[in-house]
Amino acid sequence: MAVPKRKVSKARRDKRRGQVWKLEAPALSRCTNCGELKAPHRVCSNCGYYKGREVISHEEA
C-alpha cells in the first residue's frame, strides 16, 4: 500500500479542498415580456409570462 513520504502541510491541503466548496451565483435571465430578472425556465414573478404566453394572471391593484 502506498504511504506518503512527507506530511502534507495545512496550506496545501486546504488549497486543494477549497476549490470544491465554492458557491456559485444563481443564474438569471431577463423576462421577454417585462425585462425583469428571473430564474431561467420559470414563470416571471413580476408579470406572470413564460415563453411569451400569460401563464399566471395578475390583477392590477
CHARMM-style PDB file with segment names, atoms N, HN, CA, C and O in Angstrom:
ATOM      1  N   MET     1       0.843  -1.185   0.000  1.00  0.00      PROA
ATOM      2  CA  MET     1       0.000   0.000   0.000  1.00  0.00      PROA
ATOM      3  C   MET     1       0.885   1.245   0.000  1.00  0.00      PROA
ATOM      4  O   MET     1       1.926   1.276   0.657  1.00  0.00      PROA
ATOM      5  N   ALA     2       0.464   2.268  -0.742  1.00  0.00      PROA
ATOM      6  HN  ALA     2      -0.382   2.243  -1.276  1.00  0.00      PROA
ATOM      7  CA  ALA     2       1.265   3.484  -0.854  1.00  0.00      PROA
ATOM      8  C   ALA     2       1.201   4.292   0.432  1.00  0.00      PROA
ATOM      9  O   ALA     2       0.145   4.436   1.048  1.00  0.00      PROA
ATOM     10  N   VAL     3       2.367   4.818   0.825  1.00  0.00      PROA
ATOM     11  HN  VAL     3       3.225   4.700   0.325  1.00  0.00      PROA
ATOM     12  CA  VAL     3       2.469   5.636   2.034  1.00  0.00      PROA
ATOM     13  C   VAL     3       3.116   6.963   1.632  1.00  0.00      PROA
ATOM     14  O   VAL     3       4.117   6.953   0.917  1.00  0.00      PROA
ATOM     15  N   PRO     4       2.571   8.113   2.072  1.00  0.00      PROA
ATOM     16  CA  PRO     4       3.180   9.394   1.711  1.00  0.00      PROA
ATOM     17  C   PRO     4       4.570   9.545   2.313  1.00  0.00      PROA
ATOM     18  O   PRO     4       4.802   9.157   3.457  1.00  0.00      PROA
ATOM     19  N   LYS     5       5.501  10.115   1.534  1.00  0.00      PROA
ATOM     20  HN  LYS     5       5.312  10.430   0.604  1.00  0.00      PROA
ATOM     21  CA  LYS     5       6.864  10.296   2.030  1.00  0.00      PROA
ATOM     22  C   LYS     5       6.945  11.436   3.032  1.00  0.00      PROA
ATOM     23  O   LYS     5       7.723  11.379   3.984  1.00  0.00      PROA
ATOM     24  N   ARG     6       6.115  12.505   2.812  1.00  0.00      PROA
ATOM     25  HN  ARG     6       5.483  12.551   2.039  1.00  0.00      PROA
ATOM     26  CA  ARG     6       6.149  13.661   3.706  1.00  0.00      PROA
ATOM     27  C   ARG     6       4.736  14.053   4.098  1.00  0.00      PROA
ATOM     28  O   ARG     6       3.761  13.726   3.421  1.00  0.00      PROA
ATOM     29  N   LYS     7       4.660  14.770   5.223  1.00  0.00      PROA
ATOM     30  HN  LYS     7       5.452  15.035   5.773  1.00  0.00      PROA
ATOM     31  CA  LYS     7       3.375  15.296   5.688  1.00  0.00      PROA
ATOM     32  C   LYS     7       2.898  16.389   4.728  1.00  0.00      PROA
ATOM     33  O   LYS     7       3.692  17.232   4.310  1.00  0.00      PROA
ATOM     34  N   VAL     8       1.623  16.379   4.380  1.00  0.00      PROA
ATOM     35  HN  VAL     8       0.978  15.694   4.720  1.00  0.00      PROA
ATOM     36  CA  VAL     8       1.043  17.431   3.553  1.00  0.00      PROA
ATOM     37  C   VAL     8       0.705  18.593   4.473  1.00  0.00      PROA
ATOM     38  O   VAL     8      -0.024  18.432   5.452  1.00  0.00      PROA
ATOM     39  N   SER     9       1.243  19.770   4.151  1.00  0.00      PROA
ATOM     40  HN  SER     9       1.835  19.902   3.357  1.00  0.00      PROA
ATOM     41  CA  SER     9       1.023  20.940   5.011  1.00  0.00      PROA
ATOM     42  C   SER     9      -0.455  21.348   5.000  1.00  0.00      PROA
ATOM     43  O   SER     9      -1.208  21.005   4.089  1.00  0.00      PROA
ATOM     44  N   LYS    10      -0.841  22.084   6.035  1.00  0.00      PROA
ATOM     45  HN  LYS    10      -0.229  22.362   6.775  1.00  0.00      PROA
ATOM     46  CA  LYS    10      -2.238  22.528   6.139  1.00  0.00      PROA
ATOM     47  C   LYS    10      -2.601  23.447   4.984  1.00  0.00      PROA
ATOM     48  O   LYS    10      -3.715  23.387   4.464  1.00  0.00      PROA
ATOM     49  N   ALA    11      -1.659  24.302   4.579  1.00  0.00      PROA
ATOM     50  HN  ALA    11      -0.754  24.351   5.001  1.00  0.00      PROA
ATOM     51  CA  ALA    11      -1.926  25.231   3.484  1.00  0.00      PROA
ATOM     52  C   ALA    11      -2.179  24.477   2.180  1.00  0.00      PROA
ATOM     53  O   ALA    11      -3.119  24.801   1.453  1.00  0.00      PROA
ATOM     54  N   ARG    12      -1.359  23.485   1.878  1.00  0.00      PROA
ATOM     55  HN  ARG    12      -0.596  23.223   2.468  1.00  0.00      PROA
ATOM     56  CA  ARG    12      -1.509  22.711   0.648  1.00  0.00      PROA
ATOM     57  C   ARG    12      -2.807  21.898   0.685  1.00  0.00      PROA
ATOM     58  O   ARG    12      -3.518  21.809  -0.316  1.00  0.00      PROA
ATOM     59  N   ARG    13      -3.106  21.315   1.832  1.00  0.00      PROA
ATOM     60  HN  ARG    13      -2.529  21.387   2.645  1.00  0.00      PROA
ATOM     61  CA  ARG    13      -4.329  20.528   1.994  1.00  0.00      PROA
ATOM     62  C   ARG    13      -5.567  21.410   1.807  1.00  0.00      PROA
ATOM     63  O   ARG    13      -6.508  21.034   1.108  1.00  0.00      PROA
ATOM     64  N   ASP    14      -5.553  22.602   2.449  1.00  0.00      PROA
ATOM     65  HN  ASP    14      -4.788  22.907   3.017  1.00  0.00      PROA
ATOM     66  CA  ASP    14      -6.711  23.476   2.399  1.00  0.00      PROA
ATOM     67  C   ASP    14      -6.891  24.120   1.023  1.00  0.00      PROA
ATOM     68  O   ASP    14      -8.021  24.393   0.617  1.00  0.00      PROA
ATOM     69  N   LYS    15      -5.793  24.367   0.299  1.00  0.00      PROA
ATOM     70  HN  LYS    15      -4.875  24.146   0.629  1.00  0.00      PROA
ATOM     71  CA  LYS    15      -5.888  24.890  -1.055  1.00  0.00      PROA
ATOM     72  C   LYS    15      -6.613  23.892  -1.949  1.00  0.00      PROA
ATOM     73  O   LYS    15      -7.451  24.280  -2.762  1.00  0.00      PROA
ATOM     74  N   ARG    16      -6.300  22.638  -1.804  1.00  0.00      PROA
ATOM     75  HN  ARG    16      -5.619  22.323  -1.143  1.00  0.00      PROA
ATOM     76  CA  ARG    16      -6.917  21.593  -2.612  1.00  0.00      PROA
ATOM     77  C   ARG    16      -8.402  21.444  -2.265  1.00  0.00      PROA
ATOM     78  O   ARG    16      -9.238  21.310  -3.158  1.00  0.00      PROA
ATOM     79  N   ARG    17      -8.719  21.468  -0.997  1.00  0.00      PROA
ATOM     80  HN  ARG    17      -8.039  21.577  -0.271  1.00  0.00      PROA
ATOM     81  CA  ARG    17     -10.109  21.282  -0.560  1.00  0.00      PROA
ATOM     82  C   ARG    17     -10.973  22.506  -0.822  1.00  0.00      PROA
ATOM     83  O   ARG    17     -12.188  22.378  -0.973  1.00  0.00      PROA
ATOM     84  N   GLY    18     -10.377  23.676  -0.878  1.00  0.00      PROA
ATOM     85  HN  GLY    18      -9.390  23.780  -0.755  1.00  0.00      PROA
ATOM     86  CA  GLY    18     -11.132  24.910  -1.040  1.00  0.00      PROA
ATOM     87  C   GLY    18     -11.793  25.057  -2.395  1.00  0.00      PROA
ATOM     88  O   GLY    18     -12.770  25.795  -2.519  1.00  0.00      PROA
ATOM     89  N   GLN    19     -11.292  24.378  -3.411  1.00  0.00      PROA
ATOM     90  HN  GLN    19     -10.499  23.778  -3.310  1.00  0.00      PROA
ATOM     91  CA  GLN    19     -11.836  24.509  -4.756  1.00  0.00      PROA
ATOM     92  C   GLN    19     -13.174  23.800  -4.907  1.00  0.00      PROA
ATOM     93  O   GLN    19     -13.953  24.145  -5.796  1.00  0.00      PROA
ATOM     94  N   VAL    20     -13.455  22.822  -4.065  1.00  0.00      PROA
ATOM     95  HN  VAL    20     -12.822  22.541  -3.343  1.00  0.00      PROA
ATOM     96  CA  VAL    20     -14.653  22.001  -4.214  1.00  0.00      PROA
ATOM     97  C   VAL    20     -15.893  22.715  -3.713  1.00  0.00      PROA
ATOM     98  O   VAL    20     -16.972  22.543  -4.280  1.00  0.00      PROA
ATOM     99  N   TRP    21     -15.763  23.515  -2.661  1.00  0.00      PROA
ATOM    100  HN  TRP    21     -14.886  23.655  -2.200  1.00  0.00      PROA
ATOM    101  CA  TRP    21     -16.926  24.043  -1.959  1.00  0.00      PROA
ATOM    102  C   TRP    21     -17.265  25.487  -2.327  1.00  0.00      PROA
ATOM    103  O   TRP    21     -17.918  26.176  -1.542  1.00  0.00      PROA
ATOM    104  N   LYS    22     -16.841  25.961  -3.494  1.00  0.00      PROA
ATOM    105  HN  LYS    22     -16.311  25.401  -4.131  1.00  0.00      PROA
ATOM    106  CA  LYS    22     -17.130  27.339  -3.886  1.00  0.00      PROA
ATOM    107  C   LYS    22     -18.615  27.501  -4.189  1.00  0.00      PROA
ATOM    108  O   LYS    22     -19.231  26.626  -4.796  1.00  0.00      PROA
ATOM    109  N   LEU    23     -19.182  28.623  -3.762  1.00  0.00      PROA
ATOM    110  HN  LEU    23     -18.682  29.334  -3.268  1.00  0.00      PROA
ATOM    111  CA  LEU    23     -20.578  28.933  -4.056  1.00  0.00      PROA
ATOM    112  C   LEU    23     -20.663  29.612  -5.416  1.00  0.00      PROA
ATOM    113  O   LEU    23     -19.780  30.383  -5.793  1.00  0.00      PROA
ATOM    114  N   GLU    24     -21.722  29.321  -6.140  1.00  0.00      PROA
ATOM    115  HN  GLU    24     -22.439  28.694  -5.834  1.00  0.00      PROA
ATOM    116  CA  GLU    24     -21.938  29.941  -7.438  1.00  0.00      PROA
ATOM    117  C   GLU    24     -23.133  30.875  -7.360  1.00  0.00      PROA
ATOM    118  O   GLU    24     -24.105  30.603  -6.655  1.00  0.00      PROA
ATOM    119  N   ALA    25     -23.051  31.960  -8.080  1.00  0.00      PROA
ATOM    120  HN  ALA    25     -22.261  32.181  -8.652  1.00  0.00      PROA
ATOM    121  CA  ALA    25     -24.173  32.895  -8.130  1.00  0.00      PROA
ATOM    122  C   ALA    25     -25.313  32.253  -8.911  1.00  0.00      PROA
ATOM    123  O   ALA    25     -25.064  31.545  -9.886  1.00  0.00      PROA
ATOM    124  N   PRO    26     -26.562  32.487  -8.501  1.00  0.00      PROA
ATOM    125  CA  PRO    26     -27.679  31.883  -9.231  1.00  0.00      PROA
ATOM    126  C   PRO    26     -27.784  32.459 -10.646  1.00  0.00      PROA
ATOM    127  O   PRO    26     -27.548  33.647 -10.867  1.00  0.00      PROA
ATOM    128  N   ALA    27     -28.139  31.602 -11.587  1.00  0.00      PROA
ATOM    129  HN  ALA    27     -28.330  30.637 -11.407  1.00  0.00      PROA
ATOM    130  CA  ALA    27     -28.283  32.033 -12.973  1.00  0.00      PROA
ATOM    131  C   ALA    27     -29.563  32.841 -13.111  1.00  0.00      PROA
ATOM    132  O   ALA    27     -30.609  32.447 -12.597  1.00  0.00      PROA
ATOM    133  N   LEU    28     -29.483  33.968 -13.802  1.00  0.00      PROA
ATOM    134  HN  LEU    28     -28.633  34.288 -14.220  1.00  0.00      PROA
ATOM    135  CA  LEU    28     -30.647  34.819 -14.019  1.00  0.00      PROA
ATOM    136  C   LEU    28     -30.758  35.148 -15.497  1.00  0.00      PROA
ATOM    137  O   LEU    28     -29.754  35.264 -16.199  1.00  0.00      PROA
ATOM    138  N   SER    29     -31.994  35.297 -15.959  1.00  0.00      PROA
ATOM    139  HN  SER    29     -32.810  35.203 -15.388  1.00  0.00      PROA
ATOM    140  CA  SER    29     -32.233  35.724 -17.335  1.00  0.00      PROA
ATOM    141  C   SER    29     -33.312  36.795 -17.327  1.00  0.00      PROA
ATOM    142  O   SER    29     -34.049  36.933 -16.351  1.00  0.00      PROA
ATOM    143  N   ARG    30     -33.403  37.548 -18.405  1.00  0.00      PROA
ATOM    144  HN  ARG    30     -32.803  37.436 -19.197  1.00  0.00      PROA
ATOM    145  CA  ARG    30     -34.393  38.622 -18.496  1.00  0.00      PROA
ATOM    146  C   ARG    30     -35.711  38.063 -19.026  1.00  0.00      PROA
ATOM    147  O   ARG    30     -35.728  37.196 -19.900  1.00  0.00      PROA
ATOM    148  N   CYS    31     -36.798  38.567 -18.487  1.00  0.00      PROA
ATOM    149  HN  CYS    31     -36.784  39.271 -17.777  1.00  0.00      PROA
ATOM    150  CA  CYS    31     -38.135  38.213 -18.969  1.00  0.00      PROA
ATOM    151  C   CYS    31     -38.324  38.857 -20.334  1.00  0.00      PROA
ATOM    152  O   CYS    31     -37.998  40.029 -20.522  1.00  0.00      PROA
ATOM    153  N   THR    32     -38.856  38.088 -21.295  1.00  0.00      PROA
ATOM    154  HN  THR    32     -39.121  37.136 -21.143  1.00  0.00      PROA
ATOM    155  CA  THR    32     -39.048  38.631 -22.648  1.00  0.00      PROA
ATOM    156  C   THR    32     -40.197  39.622 -22.697  1.00  0.00      PROA
ATOM    157  O   THR    32     -40.264  40.443 -23.612  1.00  0.00      PROA
ATOM    158  N   ASN    33     -41.104  39.560 -21.727  1.00  0.00      PROA
ATOM    159  HN  ASN    33     -41.049  38.893 -20.983  1.00  0.00      PROA
ATOM    160  CA  ASN    33     -42.270  40.447 -21.725  1.00  0.00      PROA
ATOM    161  C   ASN    33     -41.979  41.775 -21.020  1.00  0.00      PROA
ATOM    162  O   ASN    33     -42.202  42.844 -21.589  1.00  0.00      PROA
ATOM    163  N   CYS    34     -41.477  41.705 -19.770  1.00  0.00      PROA
ATOM    164  HN  CYS    34     -41.296  40.837 -19.307  1.00  0.00      PROA
ATOM    165  CA  CYS    34     -41.312  42.942 -18.988  1.00  0.00      PROA
ATOM    166  C   CYS    34     -39.844  43.320 -18.757  1.00  0.00      PROA
ATOM    167  O   CYS    34     -39.568  44.449 -18.351  1.00  0.00      PROA
ATOM    168  N   GLY    35     -38.892  42.404 -19.006  1.00  0.00      PROA
ATOM    169  HN  GLY    35     -39.116  41.487 -19.337  1.00  0.00      PROA
ATOM    170  CA  GLY    35     -37.474  42.723 -18.854  1.00  0.00      PROA
ATOM    171  C   GLY    35     -36.952  42.546 -17.442  1.00  0.00      PROA
ATOM    172  O   GLY    35     -35.795  42.864 -17.170  1.00  0.00      PROA
ATOM    173  N   GLU    36     -37.779  42.045 -16.541  1.00  0.00      PROA
ATOM    174  HN  GLU    36     -38.720  41.787 -16.762  1.00  0.00      PROA
ATOM    175  CA  GLU    36     -37.370  41.822 -15.147  1.00  0.00      PROA
ATOM    176  C   GLU    36     -36.454  40.593 -15.077  1.00  0.00      PROA
ATOM    177  O   GLU    36     -36.607  39.658 -15.863  1.00  0.00      PROA
ATOM    178  N   LEU    37     -35.503  40.597 -14.133  1.00  0.00      PROA
ATOM    179  HN  LEU    37     -35.379  41.357 -13.495  1.00  0.00      PROA
ATOM    180  CA  LEU    37     -34.640  39.429 -13.943  1.00  0.00      PROA
ATOM    181  C   LEU    37     -35.433  38.302 -13.295  1.00  0.00      PROA
ATOM    182  O   LEU    37     -36.200  38.528 -12.360  1.00  0.00      PROA
ATOM    183  N   LYS    38     -35.239  37.070 -13.807  1.00  0.00      PROA
ATOM    184  HN  LYS    38     -34.616  36.886 -14.567  1.00  0.00      PROA
ATOM    185  CA  LYS    38     -35.941  35.905 -13.276  1.00  0.00      PROA
ATOM    186  C   LYS    38     -35.061  34.679 -13.444  1.00  0.00      PROA
ATOM    187  O   LYS    38     -34.069  34.720 -14.172  1.00  0.00      PROA
ATOM    188  N   ALA    39     -35.415  33.592 -12.777  1.00  0.00      PROA
ATOM    189  HN  ALA    39     -36.221  33.559 -12.185  1.00  0.00      PROA
ATOM    190  CA  ALA    39     -34.692  32.331 -12.935  1.00  0.00      PROA
ATOM    191  C   ALA    39     -35.046  31.734 -14.294  1.00  0.00      PROA
ATOM    192  O   ALA    39     -36.200  31.812 -14.714  1.00  0.00      PROA
ATOM    193  N   PRO    40     -34.076  31.138 -14.990  1.00  0.00      PROA
ATOM    194  CA  PRO    40     -34.384  30.567 -16.306  1.00  0.00      PROA
ATOM    195  C   PRO    40     -35.359  29.393 -16.191  1.00  0.00      PROA
ATOM    196  O   PRO    40     -35.342  28.659 -15.203  1.00  0.00      PROA
ATOM    197  N   HSD    41     -36.199  29.223 -17.199  1.00  0.00      PROA
ATOM    198  HN  HSD    41     -36.212  29.819 -18.002  1.00  0.00      PROA
ATOM    199  CA  HSD    41     -37.202  28.151 -17.273  1.00  0.00      PROA
ATOM    200  C   HSD    41     -38.234  28.243 -16.152  1.00  0.00      PROA
ATOM    201  O   HSD    41     -38.760  27.226 -15.700  1.00  0.00      PROA
ATOM    202  N   ARG    42     -38.517  29.458 -15.709  1.00  0.00      PROA
ATOM    203  HN  ARG    42     -38.089  30.284 -16.076  1.00  0.00      PROA
ATOM    204  CA  ARG    42     -39.520  29.682 -14.667  1.00  0.00      PROA
ATOM    205  C   ARG    42     -40.459  30.803 -15.128  1.00  0.00      PROA
ATOM    206  O   ARG    42     -40.088  31.639 -15.953  1.00  0.00      PROA
ATOM    207  N   VAL    43     -41.671  30.806 -14.586  1.00  0.00      PROA
ATOM    208  HN  VAL    43     -41.973  30.128 -13.916  1.00  0.00      PROA
ATOM    209  CA  VAL    43     -42.626  31.874 -14.872  1.00  0.00      PROA
ATOM    210  C   VAL    43     -42.120  33.153 -14.199  1.00  0.00      PROA
ATOM    211  O   VAL    43     -41.622  33.114 -13.074  1.00  0.00      PROA
ATOM    212  N   CYS    44     -42.250  34.275 -14.890  1.00  0.00      PROA
ATOM    213  HN  CYS    44     -42.655  34.306 -15.804  1.00  0.00      PROA
ATOM    214  CA  CYS    44     -41.828  35.556 -14.328  1.00  0.00      PROA
ATOM    215  C   CYS    44     -42.755  35.913 -13.174  1.00  0.00      PROA
ATOM    216  O   CYS    44     -43.976  35.914 -13.328  1.00  0.00      PROA
ATOM    217  N   SER    45     -42.177  36.215 -12.025  1.00  0.00      PROA
ATOM    218  HN  SER    45     -41.185  36.215 -11.900  1.00  0.00      PROA
ATOM    219  CA  SER    45     -42.992  36.551 -10.857  1.00  0.00      PROA
ATOM    220  C   SER    45     -43.559  37.959 -10.948  1.00  0.00      PROA
ATOM    221  O   SER    45     -44.497  38.298 -10.227  1.00  0.00      PROA
ATOM    222  N   ASN    46     -42.998  38.781 -11.829  1.00  0.00      PROA
ATOM    223  HN  ASN    46     -42.236  38.506 -12.415  1.00  0.00      PROA
ATOM    224  CA  ASN    46     -43.464  40.157 -11.967  1.00  0.00      PROA
ATOM    225  C   ASN    46     -44.712  40.247 -12.845  1.00  0.00      PROA
ATOM    226  O   ASN    46     -45.689  40.891 -12.463  1.00  0.00      PROA
ATOM    227  N   CYS    47     -44.690  39.607 -14.022  1.00  0.00      PROA
ATOM    228  HN  CYS    47     -43.896  39.084 -14.333  1.00  0.00      PROA
ATOM    229  CA  CYS    47     -45.808  39.747 -14.959  1.00  0.00      PROA
ATOM    230  C   CYS    47     -46.580  38.452 -15.189  1.00  0.00      PROA
ATOM    231  O   CYS    47     -47.698  38.495 -15.703  1.00  0.00      PROA
ATOM    232  N   GLY    48     -46.011  37.293 -14.820  1.00  0.00      PROA
ATOM    233  HN  GLY    48     -45.103  37.258 -14.402  1.00  0.00      PROA
ATOM    234  CA  GLY    48     -46.720  36.023 -14.974  1.00  0.00      PROA
ATOM    235  C   GLY    48     -46.588  35.397 -16.348  1.00  0.00      PROA
ATOM    236  O   GLY    48     -47.323  34.462 -16.665  1.00  0.00      PROA
ATOM    237  N   TYR    49     -45.672  35.884 -17.174  1.00  0.00      PROA
ATOM    238  HN  TYR    49     -45.075  36.644 -16.916  1.00  0.00      PROA
ATOM    239  CA  TYR    49     -45.492  35.341 -18.521  1.00  0.00      PROA
ATOM    240  C   TYR    49     -44.373  34.309 -18.548  1.00  0.00      PROA
ATOM    241  O   TYR    49     -43.420  34.389 -17.773  1.00  0.00      PROA
ATOM    242  N   TYR    50     -44.501  33.322 -19.469  1.00  0.00      PROA
ATOM    243  HN  TYR    50     -45.275  33.257 -20.099  1.00  0.00      PROA
ATOM    244  CA  TYR    50     -43.452  32.337 -19.718  1.00  0.00      PROA
ATOM    245  C   TYR    50     -43.466  32.016 -21.200  1.00  0.00      PROA
ATOM    246  O   TYR    50     -44.502  31.613 -21.731  1.00  0.00      PROA
ATOM    247  N   LYS    51     -42.350  32.183 -21.876  1.00  0.00      PROA
ATOM    248  HN  LYS    51     -41.509  32.510 -21.445  1.00  0.00      PROA
ATOM    249  CA  LYS    51     -42.201  31.960 -23.323  1.00  0.00      PROA
ATOM    250  C   LYS    51     -43.232  32.741 -24.137  1.00  0.00      PROA
ATOM    251  O   LYS    51     -43.780  32.225 -25.111  1.00  0.00      PROA
ATOM    252  N   GLY    52     -43.493  33.987 -23.734  1.00  0.00      PROA
ATOM    253  HN  GLY    52     -43.048  34.406 -22.943  1.00  0.00      PROA
ATOM    254  CA  GLY    52     -44.381  34.844 -24.495  1.00  0.00      PROA
ATOM    255  C   GLY    52     -45.868  34.611 -24.243  1.00  0.00      PROA
ATOM    256  O   GLY    52     -46.704  35.288 -24.842  1.00  0.00      PROA
ATOM    257  N   ARG    53     -46.210  33.676 -23.377  1.00  0.00      PROA
ATOM    258  HN  ARG    53     -45.531  33.126 -22.891  1.00  0.00      PROA
ATOM    259  CA  ARG    53     -47.622  33.422 -23.070  1.00  0.00      PROA
ATOM    260  C   ARG    53     -47.899  33.788 -21.620  1.00  0.00      PROA
ATOM    261  O   ARG    53     -47.021  33.654 -20.768  1.00  0.00      PROA
ATOM    262  N   GLU    54     -49.120  34.251 -21.330  1.00  0.00      PROA
ATOM    263  HN  GLU    54     -49.834  34.360 -22.021  1.00  0.00      PROA
ATOM    264  CA  GLU    54     -49.502  34.554 -19.963  1.00  0.00      PROA
ATOM    265  C   GLU    54     -49.911  33.251 -19.282  1.00  0.00      PROA
ATOM    266  O   GLU    54     -50.875  32.607 -19.695  1.00  0.00      PROA
ATOM    267  N   VAL    55     -49.184  32.866 -18.247  1.00  0.00      PROA
ATOM    268  HN  VAL    55     -48.401  33.388 -17.911  1.00  0.00      PROA
ATOM    269  CA  VAL    55     -49.439  31.620 -17.535  1.00  0.00      PROA
ATOM    270  C   VAL    55     -50.208  31.917 -16.240  1.00  0.00      PROA
ATOM    271  O   VAL    55     -51.151  31.204 -15.895  1.00  0.00      PROA
ATOM    272  N   ILE    56     -49.804  32.954 -15.540  1.00  0.00      PROA
ATOM    273  HN  ILE    56     -49.038  33.533 -15.820  1.00  0.00      PROA
ATOM    274  CA  ILE    56     -50.462  33.361 -14.296  1.00  0.00      PROA
ATOM    275  C   ILE    56     -51.011  34.762 -14.518  1.00  0.00      PROA
ATOM    276  O   ILE    56     -50.271  35.673 -14.888  1.00  0.00      PROA
ATOM    277  N   SER    57     -52.317  34.933 -14.292  1.00  0.00      PROA
ATOM    278  HN  SER    57     -52.918  34.193 -13.991  1.00  0.00      PROA
ATOM    279  CA  SER    57     -52.888  36.266 -14.487  1.00  0.00      PROA
ATOM    280  C   SER    57     -52.699  37.091 -13.225  1.00  0.00      PROA
ATOM    281  O   SER    57     -52.956  36.630 -12.113  1.00  0.00      PROA
ATOM    282  N   HSD    58     -52.239  38.334 -13.427  1.00  0.00      PROA
ATOM    283  HN  HSD    58     -52.030  38.709 -14.330  1.00  0.00      PROA
ATOM    284  CA  HSD    58     -52.029  39.268 -12.322  1.00  0.00      PROA
ATOM    285  C   HSD    58     -53.024  40.406 -12.473  1.00  0.00      PROA
ATOM    286  O   HSD    58     -53.033  41.084 -13.500  1.00  0.00      PROA
ATOM    287  N   GLU    59     -53.851  40.625 -11.479  1.00  0.00      PROA
ATOM    288  HN  GLU    59     -53.844  40.074 -10.645  1.00  0.00      PROA
ATOM    289  CA  GLU    59     -54.763  41.757 -11.489  1.00  0.00      PROA
ATOM    290  C   GLU    59     -54.019  42.976 -10.961  1.00  0.00      PROA
ATOM    291  O   GLU    59     -53.302  42.895  -9.964  1.00  0.00      PROA
ATOM    292  N   GLU    60     -54.199  44.119 -11.646  1.00  0.00      PROA
ATOM    293  HN  GLU    60     -54.781  44.185 -12.456  1.00  0.00      PROA
ATOM    294  CA  GLU    60     -53.571  45.339 -11.188  1.00  0.00      PROA
ATOM    295  C   GLU    60     -54.327  45.869  -9.968  1.00  0.00      PROA
ATOM    296  O   GLU    60     -55.553  45.979 -10.001  1.00  0.00      PROA
ATOM    297  N   ALA    61     -53.612  46.194  -8.904  1.00  0.00      PROA
ATOM    298  HN  ALA    61     -52.617  46.104  -8.878  1.00  0.00      PROA
ATOM    299  CA  ALA    61     -54.270  46.663  -7.686  1.00  0.00      PROA
ATOM    300  C   ALA    61     -54.328  48.168  -7.631  1.00  0.00      PROA
ATOM    301  OT1 ALA    61     -54.850  48.731  -6.669  1.00  0.00      PROA
TER     302      ALA     61
END
